[in-house]
Amino acid sequence: MRQFHIEKNDSGQRLDKFVTKSVRGLPTSLMYKYIRTKRIKVNGKRAEQKQMLEVGDLVEMYIPDEFFEEVSVDGELSRVKVNLDILYEDENILLCDKHPGILAHTGDKDEKGSREIPERETLIFHIQAYLYQKGEYDPQKEHSFAPALCNRIDRNTGGIVIAAKNAEALRAMNELIREGGVHKTYLCAVHGRMPKKEDVLSGYLFKNTKTKTVTVSKSPTRGAKEIKTGYRVLSVNYEHDLSLLEVRLFTGRTHQIRAHMDAIGHSLLGEGKYGVNKEDRTLGWRHQALYSYKVDFAVPDGHLSYLNGRSFTANRVGIRFLSLFPRY
């Protein structure tokens, strides 16, 4: 029998969610059976799978030890040389500038080859190692929580990534993102000159789960979702026929900027999936020229209200394609 005393990071979640995170070797079907047959209890009483856990609760699990995975912290979390570009940090969140080529986390089904990349090379691993070495995160004392990313950026796209340092902040930030309280602005370099100085593009995006690509059309098609992409021209490189754009997403779909720009005939510099330009690679541009360079917060109330009105910007030095637009 194992006992779990519910602390702050474990509270505020359903019993079944807690068990899934804390006993990773336990099959889902068996977990529900154990809850139903009172082999998993809360405060010595029969519990429901949707029961919300509170600080001070005692969860008892009368299940075989073979389902429990022991956590080892004497390995790489303590030894890894942390490599992070931290833009902002407080007791709840951490903002990192992820550079192109870095994988946010392993197992991403939309990132080719992500499962073969060692976990120690991911952004989230370095964030967890950083907090562990600071004494702010100890896996041995956590039953169901680990510092986690609140937003995702493709491996070959650079930009600001938000990480939560505790469960309450993770829930608050995820809700804020869903409600539109986090505004991200992108920079990108595209081929050609845009027809307008500023515009909002509309279209319909269809995601092909087999090829892990998307297509954009002007008219609605079955299974496609409506998208809106706003842009503003910041500068033009006449020698290489490139335009520097500031982009705002009114909808957040997979590869939206990359596919939408290609659909209107202005594919991104260095693009490797949509509107590939072989000359780009010859010139050394092997990653799409796209950067999530700015984050603005609108948080009128709640746990993260102190972020209301705050804005954070990535370091221009790390945005390599800006060197093509010296006037910007």
C-alpha positions in Angstrom: 0.0 0.0 0.0 1.2 3.5 -0.9 0.1 6.8 0.7 0.1 10.2 -1.0 -0.3 13.3 1.1 -1.8 16.0 -1.2 0.3 19.1 -1.3 -0.4 22.4 -3.2 0.9 21.2 -6.6 -1.3 18.1 -6.4 -4.5 19.8 -5.4 -7.2 21.2 -7.7 -7.2 18.2 -10.0 -9.4 15.1 -10.3 -8.5 11.9 -8.6 -8.1 10.0 -11.8 -5.8 12.7 -13.3 -3.7 12.5 -10.1 -3.4 8.7 -10.3 -2.5 8.8 -14.0 0.4 11.2 -13.3 1.7 9.6 -10.1 1.4 5.9 -11.1 2.5 6.0 -14.7 2.8 2.2 -15.0 -0.9 1.6 -14.1 -3.2 0.9 -17.1 -6.1 3.3 -17.4 -8.8 0.5 -17.3 -7.2 -1.0 -14.2 -7.1 2.4 -12.5 -10.8 2.9 -12.9 -11.4 -0.6 -11.6 -9.3 0.0 -8.6 -11.2 3.3 -7.8 -14.5 1.5 -8.3 -13.5 -1.4 -6.0 -12.1 0.9 -3.3 -8.5 -0.2 -3.8 -7.8 3.5 -4.3 -9.3 5.7 -1.5 -9.3 9.3 -0.4 -9.2 10.0 3.4 -10.0 6.3 4.1 -13.3 6.5 2.2 -14.6 5.3 -1.2 -13.8 8.0 -3.8 -15.2 8.9 -7.3 -12.9 9.2 -10.3 -13.9 12.9 -10.8 -13.5 13.8 -7.1 -11.4 17.0 -6.8 -8.4 16.7 -4.5 -7.6 19.3 -1.9 -4.5 20.2 0.2 -4.4 17.8 3.1 -6.2 14.9 1.5 -4.7 11.5 1.9 -4.8 9.2 -1.1 -4.3 5.5 -0.3 -3.5 3.0 -3.1 -3.8 -0.7 -2.4 -2.2 -1.8 -5.7 0.9 -3.9 -6.6 4.3 -2.2 -6.3 5.1 -3.2 -9.9 3.0 -0.3 -11.2 5.1 2.3 -9.4 8.0 3.8 -11.2 10.8 5.0 -8.9 12.1 8.5 -9.7 15.8 8.9 -9.8 17.3 12.4 -9.4 20.9 11.5 -8.9 21.4 11.6 -12.7 21.5 14.2 -15.3 19.2 16.8 -13.7 22.0 17.5 -11.3 24.9 17.1 -13.7 23.7 18.7 -17.0 25.2 22.0 -17.9 22.1 24.1 -18.3 21.8 26.1 -21.5 18.9 28.5 -21.4 18.3 32.1 -22.6 16.0 33.3 -19.9 14.1 36.6 -20.6 12.0 36.7 -17.5 11.4 34.7 -14.3 9.3 35.0 -11.1 8.0 32.5 -8.6 5.3 31.2 -11.0 6.6 31.4 -14.6 9.7 31.5 -16.7 10.1 32.9 -20.2 12.8 31.4 -22.4 14.0 32.4 -25.8 14.1 29.1 -27.7 16.6 29.2 -30.6 15.9 27.4 -33.9 17.0 23.7 -33.9 16.1 23.1 -30.3 13.2 20.7 -29.6 10.7 21.9 -27.0 10.0 18.3 -25.7 10.3 14.7 -26.9 7.5 12.6 -28.3 5.9 15.4 -30.4 4.0 13.6 -33.1 4.1 16.6 -35.4 7.9 16.8 -35.3 9.8 14.4 -37.5 12.4 12.4 -35.6 11.5 13.9 -32.2 11.2 10.5 -30.6 14.9 9.8 -31.4 16.2 12.9 -29.8 17.5 12.4 -26.2 15.3 14.0 -23.6 18.4 15.8 -22.1 18.6 17.8 -25.3 15.1 19.3 -25.1 14.2 22.7 -23.8 11.9 21.4 -21.0 14.6 19.1 -19.6 17.0 22.1 -19.3 14.3 24.1 -17.6 13.7 21.3 -15.1 17.4 20.9 -14.5 17.8 24.6 -14.0 15.0 24.7 -11.4 16.3 21.5 -9.8 19.8 23.0 -9.4 18.3 26.1 -7.9 16.4 24.1 -5.4 13.0 25.1 -6.7 12.1 21.6 -8.1 12.6 18.2 -6.5 11.0 15.2 -8.3 11.3 13.2 -5.1 8.9 15.5 -3.4 6.4 15.8 -6.2 3.7 13.1 -6.8 2.1 14.4 -10.0 3.7 17.7 -11.1 6.8 18.7 -13.0 7.6 22.2 -14.5 5.9 22.2 -17.9 5.7 24.3 -21.1 2.5 26.3 -21.6 3.0 26.9 -25.3 4.7 25.0 -28.1 7.1 26.2 -30.8 8.3 24.0 -33.7 11.8 22.8 -33.5 13.1 24.9 -36.4 11.2 28.0 -35.3 12.6 30.3 -32.7 10.9 32.4 -30.1 9.5 32.9 -26.6 8.3 29.9 -24.7 6.4 30.1 -21.4 7.0 27.6 -18.7 5.1 27.1 -15.4 7.0 26.5 -12.2 4.0 25.2 -10.2 0.6 23.6 -10.9 -1.5 26.6 -10.0 0.5 28.8 -12.5 0.2 26.1 -15.2 -3.6 25.9 -14.9 -3.8 29.7 -14.8 -1.6 30.2 -17.8 -3.2 27.5 -19.9 -6.6 29.1 -19.2 -5.3 32.5 -20.1 -4.0 31.2 -23.4 -7.4 29.6 -24.2 -9.2 32.8 -23.3 -6.9 34.9 -25.6 -5.0 36.7 -22.8 -1.6 35.9 -24.3 -0.8 37.7 -27.5 2.1 36.5 -29.6 3.7 38.5 -32.4 6.0 36.9 -35.0 8.7 38.1 -37.3 9.4 36.4 -40.6 11.2 36.9 -43.9 9.4 35.9 -47.0 10.2 35.8 -50.7 8.9 38.7 -52.9 7.1 41.9 -52.1 3.7 41.9 -50.4 0.8 43.3 -52.4 -0.2 45.6 -49.4 1.8 47.3 -46.7 -0.6 45.8 -44.2 -3.5 43.3 -44.4 -5.4 40.5 -42.7 -5.5 37.3 -44.8 -8.3 34.8 -44.6 -8.4 31.1 -45.6 -9.2 27.6 -44.6 -6.5 25.2 -43.3 -6.7 21.4 -43.6 -4.3 19.2 -41.6 -3.1 15.9 -43.0 -2.3 13.7 -40.0 -0.5 11.2 -42.2 1.9 13.5 -43.9 2.1 15.9 -40.9 1.5 18.8 -43.2 -1.3 21.3 -43.8 -2.8 22.9 -46.9 -4.5 26.3 -47.1 -7.3 27.2 -49.5 -9.4 30.3 -50.1 -12.7 28.4 -50.0 -14.0 26.1 -47.2 -13.4 22.3 -47.7 -14.4 19.3 -45.6 -12.4 19.0 -42.5 -10.7 22.4 -42.9 -10.7 25.1 -40.2 -11.0 28.9 -40.9 -7.8 30.9 -40.3 -6.9 34.6 -40.2 -3.3 35.9 -40.4 -2.5 39.5 -40.1 0.8 41.0 -41.4 2.6 44.3 -41.6 5.6 45.0 -43.8 8.6 46.3 -41.8 11.4 46.3 -44.4 12.4 45.1 -47.8 15.6 43.6 -49.1 15.6 44.6 -52.8 18.8 42.8 -53.6 17.4 39.4 -52.6 13.8 40.2 -53.2 12.8 39.5 -49.6 10.3 41.2 -47.2 10.4 41.4 -43.4 7.0 41.0 -41.9 5.5 41.4 -38.5 2.7 38.8 -38.2 -0.2 38.4 -35.8 -2.3 35.2 -35.6 -6.0 35.7 -35.1 -6.3 31.9 -35.1 -3.6 29.5 -33.9 -3.4 26.5 -36.2 -0.5 24.1 -37.0 2.1 25.7 -39.3 -0.4 28.5 -40.0 2.1 31.3 -40.9 4.3 29.0 -43.0 1.4 27.5 -45.0 -0.6 30.7 -45.4 2.3 32.6 -46.7 3.1 29.9 -49.2 -0.5 29.8 -50.3 -0.4 33.4 -51.4 2.9 33.0 -53.2 5.3 34.3 -50.6 7.0 31.3 -48.9 9.3 31.8 -46.0 13.0 32.1 -46.4 14.6 28.8 -45.6 11.3 27.0 -45.7 11.8 23.2 -45.8 8.2 22.0 -46.1 6.0 24.6 -47.8 7.2 26.3 -51.0 10.8 25.0 -50.8 13.4 27.2 -52.4 16.5 25.2 -53.1 18.6 28.4 -53.4 17.9 29.2 -49.8 19.7 26.1 -48.6 22.6 26.8 -51.0 22.9 30.2 -49.2 22.9 28.5 -45.8 19.3 29.1 -44.8 18.3 25.7 -43.4 15.6 26.8 -40.9 12.5 28.7 -41.8 13.0 32.4 -41.1 10.2 32.6 -38.4 10.5 33.9 -34.9 7.9 34.3 -32.1 9.6 37.4 -30.9 7.1 39.2 -28.7 4.5 38.2 -26.0 2.0 40.6 -24.5 -0.2 39.7 -21.5 -3.8 40.8 -20.8 -4.6 39.5 -17.3 -7.4 41.5 -15.7 -7.6 39.3 -12.6 -6.6 36.0 -11.1 -3.4 34.3 -10.0 -1.2 35.9 -12.7 -2.9 39.4 -12.7 0.5 41.0 -12.0 1.4 40.3 -15.6 -1.4 42.5 -16.9 -0.1 44.9 -19.5 3.4 43.5 -19.5 5.3 42.9 -22.7 8.4 40.8 -23.4 10.6 40.8 -26.5 13.3 38.3 -27.7 16.9 39.5 -28.1 17.3 40.8 -31.7 20.9 39.3 -31.8 19.5 35.8 -31.8 17.1 36.4 -34.8 19.6 35.7 -37.6 17.5 36.7 -40.6 17.2 40.3 -39.3 20.8 40.8 -40.6 19.2 40.8 -44.1 17.3 44.0 -43.2 19.8 46.4 -41.8 17.3 49.3 -42.0 14.9 47.7 -39.6 
